[in-house]
């Protein structure tokens, strides 16, 4: 504990002076170290949570005396209101502590770090997700599953390798093929600023998503590519990226056709039918302001007789009620509206593109951490656009004017 305390103090000191380096370090650990790795520091934390605590403390200490550089907006209020509802539900005894722990140490800390992320964080996202994509391709080609025997437990199966149609699905350090593909899709709009390398990086990310053999992430990839063309691509390169979006769509069509028409088609269809059954089973049980959780089985919270719910909006509504679920989803809806209006930055495009996979998967593993981190970045994009006038972009800066004003404000 003494060594852990000394390390924590060192991280706090670093984050107070160089928040950009500390946040990139946190992001690196969050993405590359499996989420189910136990970090015993009083309570048992995930790697993301254990590192986020001192980083957030250091960042906040470094901002003392600089309140003018940080303005709250409606996304902050929405997320804070949802968190308050969850806190009250736990306080009155409706929720188990694990829900509160995830809220504070996974979701809220990631959101706060997203609010303080600066320009070079975007480059780090591209680099890290490119590494994970290449890792997944090697895993798919050679069967190298590094974390297959990593901290096995009766309480999770994330170290086990999933298969679809008789083929092992790539997941790299993420632990689940769907979460792996969804995480990679978030990198597509951020890669847009990588100059001539952008299209190659995006192709790499798309290839990584394809080898996840996951339908939700593949549909998310197509939507993110389309939004990237619509919002971020300049007219000079729009044809090139339109071709990339079409190629990605054709690739997804080919893979999905193969999955649904082969010998394993019943397995694939059964997975989709299960999601519909979950909605039918718990859809009428959700409440406006209270949880629908009725107990737990083997540590898994259940509503009625349903434990696993493969939909983020439905899972949030079951856990915390409809109002809290809507408040948590506000950043995603705002990101989608901004993207349609072509007022979005890369974080908004990345978050809006996640809608297909959010509909069919609950927030899990590192994906949930990156999703809330992205929500914080969306809130920062909105604040930056409000405090700075639009600026023209150059050919190499192929995103919206938010980018320069955001960097100047936060850096």
Helices and strands as residue ranges (DSSP letters): H 2-17, H 19-32, E 39-40, E 44-45, H 47-62, G 67-69, H 74-91, H 97-102, I 103-108, H 109-116, H 119-142, E 163-164, E 167-168, H 177-190, G 191-193, G 195-197, H 198-210, H 215-227, I 228-232, H 238-261, H 265-282, E 295-297, E 300-302, H 312-320, H 322-340, H 346-352, H 355-360, H 365-387, H 402-410
